[in-house]
Every structure is written in C-alpha cells, then in structure tokens.
Amino acid sequence: MPSTFVPRSFMAARYTALAGLGCLVLATGLARGQETTAEPTAATEGEIEVIEIPKTTLSIELVPVEIEGGKRLLVAQREICWDLYDTFVFSLDQDDPYNPDDGAIVTRPTKPYINMDRGWGHTNYPAMGMSQLAASEFCIWLSHTTGRSFRLPTEAEWEAIAMQSGTTAANVDARSWHAGNSDDVTHERATKEADDLGLYDLLGNVAEWCFTEQGKPIARGGSYLDDADTLSPQSRLKPDRSWNATDPQIPKSMWWLADCTWVGIRPVIVVETEPPADDDPEKDGTEPVLR
C-alpha cells in the first residue's frame, strides 16, 4: 500500500433506517466516549507504539516485528475491537454521524441489521463478521484519521509473524481461545497470555483477514471454533458463500457476513526504509521511516 492515503470510492452505503437508528444509539454510548479535537498523536512506551484515535478516547497499540527479508512491520498488538470498529461504521468520529463530513474518505459500511456481536460481549471484544472489503475499508479509514498507512497483512507477512510467536502445543491453551476452552463464543481481547512477540490472540479467538499472493481474501490464525491442535502459523480458512448464506438482502451485503462469527481484523503498518544521505559519512545503513 502507498505510504500516503489514496481515496477510493465504492457503492454508496445503504441505510436500514430503523435498525441503523437503534444501533447508532447503542454504539454511541459504547464507543464514542469523550471527544477531543487534538491532532493525531503517537507515543512510544518501550517497544510498543500507541496511536490515539482523534475525536475518541480510543487508541491502537503496535508492536514492531521484523520478518524475513528485513521487512519491518508495526503489528496491532490486539485484534480490532468493537469499540473502534463502531467508530468507523457509525461515523462516531464525526460531529454529525448522520451526515459525516468525510470529504474523500471511502464509503463506510451499511449499518448492520442484526446484532453482530451475537450478545457475547461488545466493549473490548474483537469485532467480527465483517467482509474482507469492510476490513480493508476500515484500514483506509484508520489511515486517513491517524495519518498513518494501515492495511491488512498479506498472508505471507501474517505467517512470518506467526512463525516468531513461539506458540506451540505446550502453551497454546494458555495463549489462545479455541474449541476446547471457549465455550463456542469469542472472548475479551488480551485475556490470555501474550506470545513471544507481545501479541495477543494471534491464534484463536477470531481469525484475521489477510490477502493471498493473488490478492484474494483469506482468513488466517484459526478461531474459537477450532481445535487447539489445529492452531498454528499455517492455519488458514478460505471464505465461501456459506459465510453469508442467510443474509435476506438482494443482493447480499458486501459489508457484513450474516453467518460468520469467526473472522476479524489485525492491521499492520510497513516501516519503510531510506538509504543514508550521500553527504553524511556517519551513516552506513538504512533508517526506518514510520509512515
């Protein structure tokens, strides 16, 4: 993804008035919190970078990870929660959520017509059931609002991250929500141990949207529905029509998957590097440039 925000446009969002109003009232109370008009800020605490989300009380924490080939990534420490995803869906970062002043921002998703958290939990629970299109658009919105270039990882990047996580059959139960300990529901983020990289729920809880080498959607990492012995850096699930089989809309929603409760979002930022200036003999390597 380019290091600067590039507007994209999709079909205008469709509104379901009654359901949208009810969900908006609920989400406003859960996600908006106290507003601030401060510019986007980033603070570093140890190796974790904290990026505050403007006009909310929310933030996203990023962990630096270097993968094969010397590529450096900032990886979301936790899966994206409903609180932040609600801000995107319901325009809670806008003074007037019904008439968001988005300028060139990509169209936001339609309002869900069912309770997408299934009543399992909302605050600090991983957002789930969005399509990969919606997950990608969330990353574009997040890039625009923070001034940083977020995107979904490629599956090669995700797998390279997972290979360094140190999660094995011996510790997977302590680190992951899976079929053996989840009671068939998602759980609050970061209630299991962090992995060797300092990431939470990389395996299990909800799987995470990625792109294949061909640019196709793929879910990686397994979920709360998978057996513990199947959770590994190779865990992958190809989406199919059954994930949206009971959606009554015609055409079916391109934003929400009515029958999918097992996939969410963990965005990354690529840390680009620049060569040293020719006139500076002290520099003999590359320096990271945070985008």
C-alpha positions in Angstrom: 0.0 0.0 0.0 1.4 3.5 -0.7 2.7 5.5 2.2 0.1 8.2 1.7 -3.7 8.0 1.8 -5.3 7.3 -1.5 -9.1 7.9 -1.6 -11.1 5.1 -3.0 -14.8 5.0 -3.8 -17.3 2.2 -3.6 -21.1 1.9 -3.9 -22.8 4.4 -1.6 -23.7 3.0 1.8 -27.2 1.6 2.1 -29.1 2.6 5.3 -31.6 0.5 7.1 -33.3 3.3 9.0 -34.8 1.7 12.0 -32.0 -0.8 12.7 -29.5 1.9 11.9 -31.0 4.3 14.5 -31.1 1.6 17.2 -27.5 0.5 16.5 -26.3 4.1 16.4 -27.7 4.9 19.8 -26.2 1.8 21.3 -22.8 2.3 19.6 -22.6 6.0 20.5 -22.8 5.1 24.2 -20.2 2.3 23.8 -17.6 3.7 21.5 -17.5 7.4 21.3 -16.6 8.5 24.8 -15.3 12.0 25.4 -14.3 13.7 22.2 -11.1 15.6 21.7 -10.1 17.9 18.8 -6.4 17.3 19.2 -4.3 16.4 16.2 -3.3 12.7 15.7 -0.6 11.8 18.2 1.7 8.9 18.7 3.5 8.0 21.9 6.1 5.3 22.4 6.1 3.1 25.6 9.0 0.8 25.5 8.8 -1.0 22.2 5.0 -0.5 21.8 3.8 2.5 19.9 0.5 3.9 20.9 -1.6 5.8 18.3 -4.5 7.8 19.7 -7.7 7.9 17.5 -8.8 11.5 17.1 -12.1 12.6 18.5 -12.4 9.4 20.6 -10.9 8.1 23.8 -9.6 5.0 21.9 -6.1 4.1 20.8 -4.3 1.3 18.9 -1.1 -0.3 20.2 1.5 -1.5 17.7 4.4 -4.0 18.2 7.5 -3.8 15.9 8.2 -7.1 14.2 11.0 -7.8 11.6 10.3 -10.6 9.2 12.3 -12.5 6.6 13.9 -10.2 4.0 14.5 -7.4 6.5 10.9 -6.0 6.2 9.8 -4.3 9.3 6.2 -4.1 10.4 4.2 -2.5 13.1 1.6 -5.0 14.1 -1.6 -4.3 16.0 -1.0 -5.9 19.4 -4.6 -6.9 19.7 -7.4 -7.6 17.2 -9.5 -4.6 16.4 -12.3 -4.2 19.0 -16.0 -3.4 18.5 -15.4 0.0 20.2 -13.1 1.1 17.4 -15.0 -0.6 14.6 -18.2 1.0 15.7 -16.5 4.4 15.3 -15.8 3.5 11.7 -19.3 2.0 10.9 -21.4 4.6 12.7 -19.3 7.7 12.0 -18.8 8.3 15.7 -15.7 10.4 14.9 -18.0 12.9 13.2 -19.8 15.9 14.7 -23.0 14.7 12.9 -22.9 10.9 12.5 -25.9 11.0 10.2 -24.2 13.4 7.8 -20.5 12.6 8.2 -18.1 15.2 6.7 -15.8 12.6 5.2 -14.6 14.5 2.3 -12.7 12.0 0.1 -12.9 9.1 2.6 -14.2 5.8 1.2 -17.8 4.9 1.8 -18.5 3.4 5.2 -20.3 0.1 5.7 -24.0 -0.2 5.9 -25.4 -0.4 9.4 -25.9 -4.0 10.5 -29.5 -5.2 10.6 -28.7 -7.9 13.3 -26.6 -7.8 16.5 -23.3 -8.7 15.0 -21.7 -9.4 18.4 -24.3 -12.1 19.0 -24.7 -10.8 22.5 -21.4 -12.4 23.5 -19.8 -9.1 24.5 -19.0 -5.8 23.0 -16.6 -3.5 24.8 -13.1 -4.9 24.4 -14.4 -7.9 22.4 -12.9 -8.5 18.9 -15.1 -7.1 16.1 -16.2 -9.9 13.8 -18.4 -10.8 10.9 -17.3 -8.0 8.5 -16.4 -8.9 4.9 -12.8 -8.5 3.8 -13.9 -5.5 1.8 -15.2 -3.9 5.0 -11.9 -4.8 6.8 -9.9 -3.2 4.0 -12.0 -0.1 4.1 -11.6 0.1 7.8 -7.8 0.2 7.3 -8.2 3.0 4.8 -10.4 5.0 7.2 -7.9 4.3 10.0 -5.1 5.6 7.8 -7.0 8.7 7.0 -7.9 9.5 10.5 -4.5 8.9 12.1 -2.2 9.9 9.2 -0.5 6.5 9.2 -0.7 3.9 6.5 -2.5 0.9 7.9 -3.5 -2.1 5.8 -4.4 -5.8 6.1 -1.3 -8.0 6.1 -0.5 -10.4 3.2 -0.8 -14.0 4.3 3.0 -14.4 3.8 3.5 -11.5 6.2 1.0 -12.9 8.7 2.6 -16.3 8.6 6.1 -14.9 9.0 4.8 -13.0 12.1 3.1 -16.2 13.5 6.3 -18.2 13.0 8.0 -16.0 15.5 5.2 -16.1 18.0 6.5 -19.1 19.8 3.1 -20.6 20.3 3.2 -24.4 20.5 1.1 -27.3 21.5 2.6 -26.9 25.0 1.4 -23.3 25.5 -1.5 -22.9 23.1 -4.1 -23.4 25.8 -2.6 -20.5 27.8 -2.4 -18.2 24.8 -5.4 -19.0 22.7 -9.2 -19.3 22.8 -10.1 -22.5 20.9 -12.8 -25.1 20.8 -11.6 -26.7 24.0 -11.8 -23.7 26.2 -14.0 -21.0 24.5 -17.5 -22.4 25.2 -18.2 -21.7 21.5 -18.0 -17.9 21.9 -15.5 -15.2 21.4 -13.8 -13.7 24.5 -12.4 -10.3 25.5 -9.1 -9.4 23.9 -5.8 -9.9 25.8 -7.3 -12.2 28.5 -4.9 -14.9 27.5 -1.1 -14.7 27.8 0.8 -12.7 25.2 3.0 -14.6 22.8 6.8 -14.2 22.4 6.3 -11.1 20.3 4.0 -9.5 22.8 0.9 -10.0 20.6 -2.4 -11.3 22.0 -4.8 -13.8 20.3 -2.7 -14.2 17.2 -4.0 -17.7 17.1 -7.6 -18.4 18.1 -10.4 -16.1 19.3 -11.2 -14.8 15.8 -9.2 -15.4 12.7 -7.7 -12.4 10.8 -8.4 -11.2 7.3 -5.3 -11.2 5.0 -4.6 -11.1 1.3 -3.2 -14.0 -0.7 -0.4 -13.6 -3.1 -3.1 -13.2 -5.8 -4.9 -10.5 -3.9 -7.7 -12.8 -2.8 -9.3 -12.8 0.7 -8.1 -15.4 3.2 -8.6 -15.8 7.0 -5.5 -16.8 9.0 -4.9 -18.0 12.5 -7.9 -20.1 13.3 -10.7 -19.1 15.8 -12.6 -20.1 18.9 -14.3 -22.8 16.9 -11.0 -24.7 16.0 -9.4 -27.5 18.0 -6.2 -26.5 19.8 -4.1 -28.9 17.9 -5.1 -27.3 14.6 -4.0 -23.8 15.6 -0.6 -23.0 14.1 1.1 -20.5 11.8 -0.3 -22.5 8.9 -3.9 -22.2 10.0 -5.9 -20.7 7.1 -9.5 -20.7 6.0 -10.8 -19.7 2.6 -14.1 -17.8 2.7 -17.1 -19.3 0.9 -20.8 -18.5 0.3 -22.0 -20.2 3.4 -20.5 -17.4 5.4 -23.3 -15.2 4.2 -26.0 -17.8 3.3 -28.9 -16.4 5.5 -28.5 -12.8 4.5 -32.0 -11.9 3.2 -30.9 -8.9 1.2 -30.8 -9.0 -2.6 -28.1 -8.6 -3.5 -26.4 -9.9 -0.3 -24.4 -7.4 1.8 -20.9 -6.8 0.6 -20.1 -5.4 4.1 -21.3 -8.0 6.5 -21.3 -11.8 6.7 -24.5 -12.9 8.4 -23.2 -16.4 9.2 -19.6 -15.6 10.1 -18.6 -15.1 13.7 -15.0 -16.2 13.4 -13.0 -13.6 11.5 -11.8 -10.1 12.4 -9.0 -7.6 11.8 -5.4 -7.1 12.9 -3.9 -4.3 10.7 -0.2 -3.6 10.1 2.0 -0.7 9.1 5.0 -1.3 6.9 8.0 0.6 8.2 9.7 1.9 5.1 13.5 2.4 5.0 15.5 5.1 3.3 19.2 5.0 2.3 21.7 7.3 4.1 22.4 10.7 2.6 25.5 10.7 0.4 27.0 13.6 2.2 26.8 12.0 5.7 29.7 9.7 6.2 28.4 8.7 9.7 25.5 6.8 8.1 26.3 3.4 6.8 22.9 1.7 6.9 19.2 2.4 6.4 17.0 4.2 8.8 13.4 3.4 9.4 10.8 5.8 8.3 7.4 5.4 10.1 4.5 6.1 7.7 
